[in-house]
């Protein structure tokens, strides 16, 4: 016996079922449309197709305004934390200096100190003022006017017969470096430079002329006689020998002027007029008195072990030629004699005739 197939519902029955479900379906559709419109922030999405402007808006006349209210900084509570505020102020960038300034040397100035004021290397001050200083940092004098370049490099006066290639090669730069520096005012297309014109050579370098007091060793003390009345004569080979270690020659342990650099192979230690100057190590005085090389009253001590120390710009010398001195013994008083713009102690340390940075040996 076969199972009978279930009877198909009549059209009338289906119609009645659809009528009963229609409100529910419409409710779901309406809810879905509302949620979708809120999600897309399109409350007018069902209001029909959008309308477009009939003319192009004037971009030069914006139809909106932005009003920015700055916070009252005085009312801020430090415990509220740090916020980033809108800053409606604008600043034009400062153009870098391209011209050469003139600076008048003041009491107490040094090449090293002037360079620091203008964020330059001390060699640049010498290279910019060869006619005045002749590469000698001790030639600085109060009242002098010095050229201050806008950038590290050299200052050169163009000579008849010069070429850009030769000048650039001499100072170790590319020709474009000279042409492109705006302060030089050189025509890129026709770079004609008149003799006598002064040019800045950015990054340019050259050898500095050395102005040095020769090393005076015991047994060769006569060398110092060419340096002024303080020069000694004699053998002094039997004098006291140094300890090999050094102490500070002044009570102050900080600079007042030049540090150690290629144009100044010493340090200038702060020492006022009349301040005690001590021997940094034991030895024999091989120069004691006035010098004619810009160092004023000067003492040089040979320590008998390859080392020599030099003390310059003193106001008074307290030792004599050939005298044995003990480490820490007073050898003079601080001053500003010779080529100096203010009181300080010019202090040098040398070994086997070569210069050693005093910072390497002082405690």
Beta strands, then each sheet from edge to edge (+ up, - down):
strand 1: 101-104
strand 2: 145-148
strand 3: 153-157
strand 4: 198-202
strand 5: 267-269
strand 6: 276-278
strand 7: 283-290
strand 8: 297-302
strand 9: 307-314
strand 10: 316-317
strand 11: 324-325
strand 12: 330-333
strand 13: 345-351
strand 14: 354-356
sheet 1: 1+ 2-
sheet 2: 3+ 4-
sheet 3: 5+ 13- 9+ 8- 7+ 11-
sheet 4: 5+ 13- 14+
sheet 5: 6+ 12- 10+
end
